[in-house]
Each structure stands twice: as C-alpha cells, then as structure tokens.
C-alpha cells in the first residue's frame, strides 16, 4: 500500500463553505429588502380599500407575513449551519493533525 493512500486524506473546501455562507447571507438580505419594498408598495395601494376587500387583504397579509417569516428564518438557518459546519471541520482538522502528526 502506498505511503500516501488516497483514503488517508480528507479534503475540505473551506473557501466553498465560506462562499456558501456569504451566498445565503446575501439571499437573506436580498429577500428581506424585496419583501419590505413589496409590502410598502402594497400598503400604499391598499390604503383605499374598504369593507370585504380590506378584510380579505388583512387575512391574506397575515398568511403572507407568516410564510415570509418562515422562509427568511430557513435561509438564515442555512447560513448559520454552513458557518457551524465550517467551524467544526476546522476543529476536526486541527485535532486530526495533532493525532496524525500533521498529515
């Protein structure tokens, strides 16, 4: 068996993890910005609604707000999970390097 068996090495793309975290952070921020703008635009137009139209709008808006909040929490959680994975993998690599004499 060769001294450097390919199964003795685990390669981790930390740059890819960092890029993924940045991408999810950007997606989260972009989504919040777009949703905020959409809400401002819609509230400006809905200000004149009355009666049943206003009631239906308020009901649908509550659902929209819940779903948008759930989606933004999920995207933020993905960003956090990527960060935790990166930190954990760095720690595993550090410990393994000590155990296996830096290889």
C-alpha positions as CSV (number, residue, x, y, z in Angstrom):
1,X,0.0,0.0,0.0
2,X,1.5,3.4,-0.9
3,X,2.6,5.7,1.9
4,X,0.0,8.3,0.8
5,X,-3.1,6.3,0.2
6,X,-5.9,8.5,-1.1
7,X,-8.2,7.1,1.6
8,X,-6.0,8.5,4.3
9,X,-6.8,12.1,3.2
10,X,-9.9,14.1,3.7
11,X,-10.0,17.4,1.7
12,X,-12.3,20.2,2.8
13,X,-13.1,23.2,0.6
14,X,-13.2,25.9,3.3
15,X,-13.5,28.5,0.6
16,X,-16.6,26.8,-0.7
17,X,-18.1,26.8,2.8
18,X,-17.3,30.5,3.2
19,X,-18.8,31.3,-0.2
20,X,-21.9,29.3,0.7
21,X,-22.3,31.2,3.9
22,X,-21.9,34.5,2.1
23,X,-24.4,33.5,-0.6
24,X,-27.0,32.6,1.9
25,X,-26.4,35.8,3.9
26,X,-26.9,37.7,0.6
27,X,-30.0,35.8,-0.3
28,X,-31.4,36.5,3.1
29,X,-30.7,40.2,2.9
30,X,-31.9,40.5,-0.7
31,X,-35.2,38.7,0.2
32,X,-35.8,41.0,3.2
33,X,-35.2,44.0,1.1
34,X,-37.5,42.9,-1.7
35,X,-40.3,41.8,0.7
36,X,-40.0,45.1,2.6
37,X,-40.4,47.0,-0.7
38,X,-43.3,44.9,-1.9
39,X,-45.0,45.5,1.4
40,X,-44.5,49.3,1.2
41,X,-45.9,49.3,-2.4
42,X,-48.9,47.2,-1.5
43,X,-49.7,49.1,1.7
44,X,-49.7,52.3,-0.3
45,X,-52.2,50.8,-2.8
46,X,-54.3,49.1,-0.2
47,X,-54.9,52.2,1.9
48,X,-58.1,53.0,-0.1
49,X,-59.6,49.5,0.2
50,X,-62.6,49.2,2.4
51,X,-65.1,46.5,3.5
52,X,-64.7,43.0,2.3
53,X,-61.6,43.9,0.2
54,X,-59.9,45.2,3.2
55,X,-60.9,42.2,5.3
56,X,-59.6,39.7,2.7
57,X,-56.4,41.7,2.3
58,X,-55.7,41.7,6.0
59,X,-56.3,37.9,6.2
60,X,-54.1,37.1,3.3
61,X,-51.4,39.5,4.6
62,X,-51.2,37.6,7.9
63,X,-50.6,34.4,6.0
64,X,-48.1,36.1,3.7
65,X,-46.2,37.5,6.8
66,X,-46.1,34.1,8.4
67,X,-44.8,32.4,5.3
68,X,-42.3,35.1,4.5
69,X,-41.0,34.9,8.1
70,X,-40.7,31.1,7.9
71,X,-38.8,31.4,4.6
72,X,-36.4,34.1,6.0
73,X,-35.7,32.0,9.1
74,X,-34.9,29.0,7.0
75,X,-32.5,30.9,4.8
76,X,-30.8,32.4,7.9
77,X,-30.6,29.0,9.5
78,X,-28.9,27.6,6.4
79,X,-26.3,30.4,6.6
80,X,-25.7,29.6,10.3
81,X,-25.4,25.8,9.6
82,X,-22.8,26.4,7.0
83,X,-20.9,28.5,9.5
84,X,-21.1,25.9,12.2
85,X,-20.0,23.2,9.7
86,X,-17.0,25.2,8.7
87,X,-16.0,25.8,12.3
88,X,-16.5,22.1,13.2
89,X,-14.5,20.9,10.2
90,X,-11.6,23.3,11.1
91,X,-11.6,22.0,14.6
92,X,-11.7,18.4,13.4
93,X,-8.8,19.1,11.1
94,X,-6.8,20.7,13.8
95,X,-7.3,17.8,16.2
96,X,-6.6,15.2,13.5
97,X,-3.4,17.0,12.5
98,X,-2.2,16.7,16.1
99,X,-3.2,13.0,16.3
100,X,-1.7,12.1,12.9
101,X,1.5,14.2,13.2
102,X,0.4,16.9,10.8
103,X,-0.5,14.6,7.9
